Amino acid sequence: MPLVYINIMEGRPKEKIEKMIASVSEAISESLEADISSVRIMVNEMSEHQYGVGGKPWRIVKAERAAAKPFEGQDS
């Protein structure tokens, strides 16, 4: 019985998560030649304060990345 854990940031619509579950289940079933009814998907939605990159909270990383992007129409 394949069991897949997926961690994502909270805030996506329920329909998007359900579509992801269907797609991942199909991919696992096909690649492992397992009956799709045996595939289990566990989705964990995290708050921003529960995630970090390179020793920094996600809110800071996200702000740094946004500041680093050139404005549209501006030469980079």
Distance bins in CASP14 RR format, pairs under 12 A and 6 or more apart:
PFRMAT RR
TARGET T0000
AUTHOR 0000-0000-0000
RMODE 2
METHOD distances of the structure
MODEL  1
1 28 0 0 0 0 0 1 0 0 0 0 0
1 29 0 0 0 0 0 1 0 0 0 0 0
1 32 0 0 0 0 0 1 0 0 0 0 0
1 34 1 0 0 1 0 0 0 0 0 0 0
1 35 0 0 0 0 1 0 0 0 0 0 0
1 36 0 0 0 0 0 1 0 0 0 0 0
1 37 0 0 0 0 1 0 0 0 0 0 0
1 38 1 0 1 0 0 0 0 0 0 0 0
1 39 1 0 0 1 0 0 0 0 0 0 0
1 40 1 0 0 1 0 0 0 0 0 0 0
1 41 0 0 0 0 0 1 0 0 0 0 0
2 24 0 0 0 0 1 0 0 0 0 0 0
2 25 0 0 0 0 1 0 0 0 0 0 0
2 26 0 0 0 0 0 1 0 0 0 0 0
2 27 0 0 0 0 0 1 0 0 0 0 0
2 28 1 0 1 0 0 0 0 0 0 0 0
2 29 1 0 0 1 0 0 0 0 0 0 0
2 30 0 0 0 0 0 1 0 0 0 0 0
2 31 0 0 0 0 1 0 0 0 0 0 0
2 32 1 0 1 0 0 0 0 0 0 0 0
2 33 0 0 0 0 0 1 0 0 0 0 0
2 34 1 0 1 0 0 0 0 0 0 0 0
2 35 0 0 0 0 1 0 0 0 0 0 0
2 36 0 0 0 0 1 0 0 0 0 0 0
2 37 0 0 0 0 0 1 0 0 0 0 0
2 38 1 0 0 1 0 0 0 0 0 0 0
2 39 1 0 1 0 0 0 0 0 0 0 0
2 40 1 0 0 1 0 0 0 0 0 0 0
2 41 0 0 0 0 1 0 0 0 0 0 0
2 42 0 0 0 0 0 1 0 0 0 0 0
3 24 0 0 0 0 0 1 0 0 0 0 0
3 25 0 0 0 0 0 1 0 0 0 0 0
3 28 0 0 0 0 1 0 0 0 0 0 0
3 32 0 0 0 0 0 1 0 0 0 0 0
3 34 0 0 0 0 0 1 0 0 0 0 0
3 38 0 0 0 0 1 0 0 0 0 0 0
3 39 0 0 0 0 1 0 0 0 0 0 0
3 40 1 0 1 0 0 0 0 0 0 0 0
3 41 0 0 0 0 1 0 0 0 0 0 0
3 42 1 0 0 1 0 0 0 0 0 0 0
4 20 0 0 0 0 0 1 0 0 0 0 0
4 21 0 0 0 0 1 0 0 0 0 0 0
4 23 0 0 0 0 0 1 0 0 0 0 0
4 24 1 0 0 1 0 0 0 0 0 0 0
4 25 0 0 0 0 1 0 0 0 0 0 0
4 26 0 0 0 0 0 1 0 0 0 0 0
4 27 0 0 0 0 1 0 0 0 0 0 0
4 28 1 0 0 1 0 0 0 0 0 0 0
4 29 0 0 0 0 0 1 0 0 0 0 0
4 31 0 0 0 0 0 1 0 0 0 0 0
4 32 0 0 0 0 0 1 0 0 0 0 0
4 34 0 0 0 0 0 1 0 0 0 0 0
4 38 0 0 0 0 0 1 0 0 0 0 0
4 39 1 0 0 1 0 0 0 0 0 0 0
4 40 1 0 0 1 0 0 0 0 0 0 0
4 41 1 0 1 0 0 0 0 0 0 0 0
4 42 1 0 0 1 0 0 0 0 0 0 0
4 43 0 0 0 0 1 0 0 0 0 0 0
4 44 0 0 0 0 0 1 0 0 0 0 0
5 24 0 0 0 0 0 1 0 0 0 0 0
5 40 0 0 0 0 1 0 0 0 0 0 0
5 41 0 0 0 0 1 0 0 0 0 0 0
5 42 1 0 1 0 0 0 0 0 0 0 0
5 43 0 0 0 0 1 0 0 0 0 0 0
5 44 1 0 0 1 0 0 0 0 0 0 0
5 46 0 0 0 0 0 1 0 0 0 0 0
6 12 0 0 0 0 0 1 0 0 0 0 0
6 17 0 0 0 0 1 0 0 0 0 0 0
6 20 1 0 0 1 0 0 0 0 0 0 0
6 21 0 0 0 0 1 0 0 0 0 0 0
6 23 0 0 0 0 0 1 0 0 0 0 0
6 24 1 0 0 1 0 0 0 0 0 0 0
6 25 0 0 0 0 0 1 0 0 0 0 0
6 27 0 0 0 0 0 1 0 0 0 0 0
6 28 0 0 0 0 0 1 0 0 0 0 0
6 40 0 0 0 0 0 1 0 0 0 0 0
6 41 1 0 0 1 0 0 0 0 0 0 0
6 42 1 0 0 1 0 0 0 0 0 0 0
6 43 1 0 1 0 0 0 0 0 0 0 0
6 44 1 0 0 1 0 0 0 0 0 0 0
6 45 0 0 0 0 1 0 0 0 0 0 0
6 46 0 0 0 0 0 1 0 0 0 0 0
7 41 0 0 0 0 0 1 0 0 0 0 0
7 42 0 0 0 0 1 0 0 0 0 0 0
7 43 0 0 0 0 1 0 0 0 0 0 0
7 44 1 0 1 0 0 0 0 0 0 0 0
7 45 0 0 0 0 1 0 0 0 0 0 0
7 46 1 0 1 0 0 0 0 0 0 0 0
7 47 0 0 0 0 0 1 0 0 0 0 0
7 50 0 0 0 0 1 0 0 0 0 0 0
7 51 0 0 0 0 1 0 0 0 0 0 0
7 52 0 0 0 0 0 1 0 0 0 0 0
8 16 0 0 0 0 1 0 0 0 0 0 0
8 17 1 0 0 1 0 0 0 0 0 0 0
8 20 0 0 0 0 1 0 0 0 0 0 0
8 21 0 0 0 0 0 1 0 0 0 0 0
8 24 0 0 0 0 0 1 0 0 0 0 0
8 41 0 0 0 0 0 1 0 0 0 0 0
8 42 0 0 0 0 0 1 0 0 0 0 0
8 43 1 0 0 1 0 0 0 0 0 0 0
8 44 1 0 0 1 0 0 0 0 0 0 0
8 45 1 0 1 0 0 0 0 0 0 0 0
8 46 1 0 0 1 0 0 0 0 0 0 0
8 47 0 0 0 0 0 1 0 0 0 0 0
8 48 0 0 0 0 0 1 0 0 0 0 0
8 50 0 0 0 0 0 1 0 0 0 0 0
8 51 0 0 0 0 1 0 0 0 0 0 0
9 17 0 0 0 0 0 1 0 0 0 0 0
9 43 0 0 0 0 0 1 0 0 0 0 0
9 44 0 0 0 0 0 1 0 0 0 0 0
9 45 1 0 0 1 0 0 0 0 0 0 0
9 46 1 0 1 0 0 0 0 0 0 0 0
9 47 1 0 0 1 0 0 0 0 0 0 0
9 48 1 0 0 1 0 0 0 0 0 0 0
9 49 0 0 0 0 0 1 0 0 0 0 0
9 50 0 0 0 0 1 0 0 0 0 0 0
9 51 1 0 0 1 0 0 0 0 0 0 0
9 52 0 0 0 0 0 1 0 0 0 0 0
9 58 1 0 0 1 0 0 0 0 0 0 0
9 59 0 0 0 0 0 1 0 0 0 0 0
9 61 0 0 0 0 0 1 0 0 0 0 0
9 62 0 0 0 0 1 0 0 0 0 0 0
10 16 0 0 0 0 0 1 0 0 0 0 0
10 17 0 0 0 0 0 1 0 0 0 0 0
10 43 0 0 0 0 0 1 0 0 0 0 0
10 44 0 0 0 0 1 0 0 0 0 0 0
10 45 1 1 0 0 0 0 0 0 0 0 0
10 46 1 0 0 1 0 0 0 0 0 0 0
10 47 1 0 1 0 0 0 0 0 0 0 0
10 48 0 0 0 0 1 0 0 0 0 0 0
10 49 0 0 0 0 0 1 0 0 0 0 0
10 50 0 0 0 0 1 0 0 0 0 0 0
10 51 0 0 0 0 0 1 0 0 0 0 0
10 58 0 0 0 0 0 1 0 0 0 0 0
11 17 0 0 0 0 1 0 0 0 0 0 0
11 43 0 0 0 0 0 1 0 0 0 0 0
11 45 1 0 0 1 0 0 0 0 0 0 0
11 46 0 0 0 0 0 1 0 0 0 0 0
11 47 0 0 0 0 1 0 0 0 0 0 0
11 48 0 0 0 0 0 1 0 0 0 0 0
12 18 0 0 0 0 0 1 0 0 0 0 0
12 19 0 0 0 0 1 0 0 0 0 0 0
12 20 0 0 0 0 1 0 0 0 0 0 0
12 21 0 0 0 0 0 1 0 0 0 0 0
12 43 0 0 0 0 1 0 0 0 0 0 0
12 45 1 0 0 1 0 0 0 0 0 0 0
12 46 0 0 0 0 0 1 0 0 0 0 0
13 19 0 0 0 0 1 0 0 0 0 0 0
13 20 0 0 0 0 0 1 0 0 0 0 0
13 45 0 0 0 0 0 1 0 0 0 0 0
14 20 0 0 0 0 0 1 0 0 0 0 0
14 21 0 0 0 0 0 1 0 0 0 0 0
14 43 0 0 0 0 0 1 0 0 0 0 0
14 45 0 0 0 0 0 1 0 0 0 0 0
15 21 0 0 0 0 0 1 0 0 0 0 0
15 22 0 0 0 0 0 1 0 0 0 0 0
16 22 0 0 0 0 0 1 0 0 0 0 0
16 23 0 0 0 0 0 1 0 0 0 0 0
16 43 0 0 0 0 0 1 0 0 0 0 0
16 45 0 0 0 0 0 1 0 0 0 0 0
17 23 0 0 0 0 0 1 0 0 0 0 0
17 24 0 0 0 0 0 1 0 0 0 0 0
17 41 0 0 0 0 1 0 0 0 0 0 0
17 42 0 0 0 0 0 1 0 0 0 0 0
17 43 1 0 1 0 0 0 0 0 0 0 0
17 44 0 0 0 0 0 1 0 0 0 0 0
17 45 0 0 0 0 1 0 0 0 0 0 0
18 24 0 0 0 0 0 1 0 0 0 0 0
18 25 0 0 0 0 0 1 0 0 0 0 0
18 41 0 0 0 0 0 1 0 0 0 0 0
18 43 0 0 0 0 1 0 0 0 0 0 0
19 25 0 0 0 0 0 1 0 0 0 0 0
19 26 0 0 0 0 0 1 0 0 0 0 0
19 41 0 0 0 0 0 1 0 0 0 0 0
19 43 0 0 0 0 0 1 0 0 0 0 0
20 26 0 0 0 0 0 1 0 0 0 0 0
20 27 0 0 0 0 0 1 0 0 0 0 0
20 41 0 0 0 0 1 0 0 0 0 0 0
20 43 1 0 0 1 0 0 0 0 0 0 0
20 45 0 0 0 0 0 1 0 0 0 0 0
21 27 0 0 0 0 0 1 0 0 0 0 0
21 28 0 0 0 0 0 1 0 0 0 0 0
21 36 0 0 0 0 0 1 0 0 0 0 0
21 39 0 0 0 0 1 0 0 0 0 0 0
21 40 0 0 0 0 1 0 0 0 0 0 0
21 41 1 0 1 0 0 0 0 0 0 0 0
21 42 0 0 0 0 1 0 0 0 0 0 0
21 43 1 0 0 1 0 0 0 0 0 0 0
22 28 0 0 0 0 0 1 0 0 0 0 0
22 29 0 0 0 0 0 1 0 0 0 0 0
22 36 0 0 0 0 1 0 0 0 0 0 0
22 39 0 0 0 0 0 1 0 0 0 0 0
22 41 0 0 0 0 1 0 0 0 0 0 0
22 43 0 0 0 0 0 1 0 0 0 0 0
23 29 0 0 0 0 0 1 0 0 0 0 0
23 30 0 0 0 0 0 1 0 0 0 0 0
23 36 0 0 0 0 0 1 0 0 0 0 0
23 39 0 0 0 0 0 1 0 0 0 0 0
23 41 0 0 0 0 1 0 0 0 0 0 0
24 30 0 0 0 0 0 1 0 0 0 0 0
24 31 0 0 0 0 0 1 0 0 0 0 0
24 36 0 0 0 0 0 1 0 0 0 0 0
24 39 0 0 0 0 1 0 0 0 0 0 0
24 40 0 0 0 0 0 1 0 0 0 0 0
24 41 1 0 1 0 0 0 0 0 0 0 0
24 42 0 0 0 0 0 1 0 0 0 0 0
24 43 0 0 0 0 1 0 0 0 0 0 0
25 31 0 0 0 0 0 1 0 0 0 0 0
25 32 0 0 0 0 0 1 0 0 0 0 0
25 34 0 0 0 0 1 0 0 0 0 0 0
25 35 0 0 0 0 0 1 0 0 0 0 0
25 36 1 0 1 0 0 0 0 0 0 0 0
25 37 0 0 0 0 1 0 0 0 0 0 0
25 38 0 0 0 0 1 0 0 0 0 0 0
25 39 1 0 1 0 0 0 0 0 0 0 0
25 40 0 0 0 0 1 0 0 0 0 0 0
25 41 1 0 1 0 0 0 0 0 0 0 0
25 42 0 0 0 0 0 1 0 0 0 0 0
25 43 0 0 0 0 0 1 0 0 0 0 0
26 32 0 0 0 0 0 1 0 0 0 0 0
26 34 0 0 0 0 0 1 0 0 0 0 0
26 35 0 0 0 0 0 1 0 0 0 0 0
26 36 1 0 0 1 0 0 0 0 0 0 0
26 39 0 0 0 0 1 0 0 0 0 0 0
26 41 0 0 0 0 0 1 0 0 0 0 0
27 34 0 0 0 0 0 1 0 0 0 0 0
27 36 0 0 0 0 0 1 0 0 0 0 0
27 39 0 0 0 0 1 0 0 0 0 0 0
27 41 0 0 0 0 0 1 0 0 0 0 0
28 34 1 0 0 1 0 0 0 0 0 0 0
28 35 0 0 0 0 0 1 0 0 0 0 0
28 36 0 0 0 0 1 0 0 0 0 0 0
28 37 0 0 0 0 0 1 0 0 0 0 0
28 38 0 0 0 0 1 0 0 0 0 0 0
28 39 1 0 1 0 0 0 0 0 0 0 0
28 40 0 0 0 0 1 0 0 0 0 0 0
28 41 0 0 0 0 1 0 0 0 0 0 0
29 35 1 0 0 1 0 0 0 0 0 0 0
29 36 1 0 1 0 0 0 0 0 0 0 0
29 37 0 0 0 0 1 0 0 0 0 0 0
29 38 0 0 0 0 1 0 0 0 0 0 0
29 39 1 0 1 0 0 0 0 0 0 0 0
29 40 0 0 0 0 0 1 0 0 0 0 0
29 41 0 0 0 0 0 1 0 0 0 0 0
30 36 0 0 0 0 1 0 0 0 0 0 0
30 39 0 0 0 0 0 1 0 0 0 0 0
31 39 0 0 0 0 0 1 0 0 0 0 0
32 38 0 0 0 0 1 0 0 0 0 0 0
32 39 0 0 0 0 1 0 0 0 0 0 0
33 39 0 0 0 0 0 1 0 0 0 0 0
34 40 0 0 0 0 0 1 0 0 0 0 0
44 50 0 0 0 0 1 0 0 0 0 0 0
44 51 0 0 0 0 0 1 0 0 0 0 0
45 51 0 0 0 0 0 1 0 0 0 0 0
46 52 0 0 0 0 1 0 0 0 0 0 0
46 58 0 0 0 0 1 0 0 0 0 0 0
47 57 0 0 0 0 0 1 0 0 0 0 0
47 58 0 0 0 0 1 0 0 0 0 0 0
47 59 0 0 0 0 0 1 0 0 0 0 0
48 56 0 0 0 0 0 1 0 0 0 0 0
48 57 1 0 0 1 0 0 0 0 0 0 0
48 58 1 0 1 0 0 0 0 0 0 0 0
48 59 1 0 1 0 0 0 0 0 0 0 0
48 60 0 0 0 0 1 0 0 0 0 0 0
48 61 0 0 0 0 1 0 0 0 0 0 0
48 62 1 0 0 1 0 0 0 0 0 0 0
48 63 0 0 0 0 0 1 0 0 0 0 0
49 57 1 0 0 1 0 0 0 0 0 0 0
49 58 1 0 0 1 0 0 0 0 0 0 0
49 59 1 0 0 1 0 0 0 0 0 0 0
49 60 0 0 0 0 0 1 0 0 0 0 0
50 57 0 0 0 0 1 0 0 0 0 0 0
50 58 0 0 0 0 1 0 0 0 0 0 0
50 59 0 0 0 0 0 1 0 0 0 0 0
51 57 1 0 0 1 0 0 0 0 0 0 0
51 58 1 0 1 0 0 0 0 0 0 0 0
51 59 0 0 0 0 1 0 0 0 0 0 0
51 60 0 0 0 0 0 1 0 0 0 0 0
51 61 0 0 0 0 1 0 0 0 0 0 0
51 62 0 0 0 0 1 0 0 0 0 0 0
52 58 1 0 1 0 0 0 0 0 0 0 0
52 59 0 0 0 0 1 0 0 0 0 0 0
52 60 0 0 0 0 1 0 0 0 0 0 0
52 61 1 0 0 1 0 0 0 0 0 0 0
52 62 0 0 0 0 1 0 0 0 0 0 0
53 59 0 0 0 0 0 1 0 0 0 0 0
53 60 0 0 0 0 1 0 0 0 0 0 0
53 61 1 0 1 0 0 0 0 0 0 0 0
53 62 0 0 0 0 1 0 0 0 0 0 0
53 64 0 0 0 0 1 0 0 0 0 0 0
53 65 0 0 0 0 1 0 0 0 0 0 0
54 60 0 0 0 0 0 1 0 0 0 0 0
54 61 1 0 0 1 0 0 0 0 0 0 0
54 64 0 0 0 0 0 1 0 0 0 0 0
55 61 0 0 0 0 1 0 0 0 0 0 0
56 62 0 0 0 0 1 0 0 0 0 0 0
56 63 0 0 0 0 1 0 0 0 0 0 0
56 64 1 0 0 1 0 0 0 0 0 0 0
56 65 0 0 0 0 0 1 0 0 0 0 0
57 63 0 0 0 0 1 0 0 0 0 0 0
57 64 0 0 0 0 0 1 0 0 0 0 0
58 64 0 0 0 0 0 1 0 0 0 0 0
58 65 0 0 0 0 0 1 0 0 0 0 0
59 65 0 0 0 0 0 1 0 0 0 0 0
59 66 0 0 0 0 0 1 0 0 0 0 0
60 66 0 0 0 0 0 1 0 0 0 0 0
60 67 0 0 0 0 0 1 0 0 0 0 0
61 67 0 0 0 0 0 1 0 0 0 0 0
61 68 0 0 0 0 0 1 0 0 0 0 0
62 68 0 0 0 0 0 1 0 0 0 0 0
62 69 0 0 0 0 0 1 0 0 0 0 0
63 69 0 0 0 0 0 1 0 0 0 0 0
68 76 0 0 0 0 0 1 0 0 0 0 0
69 76 0 0 0 0 1 0 0 0 0 0 0
70 76 1 0 1 0 0 0 0 0 0 0 0
END
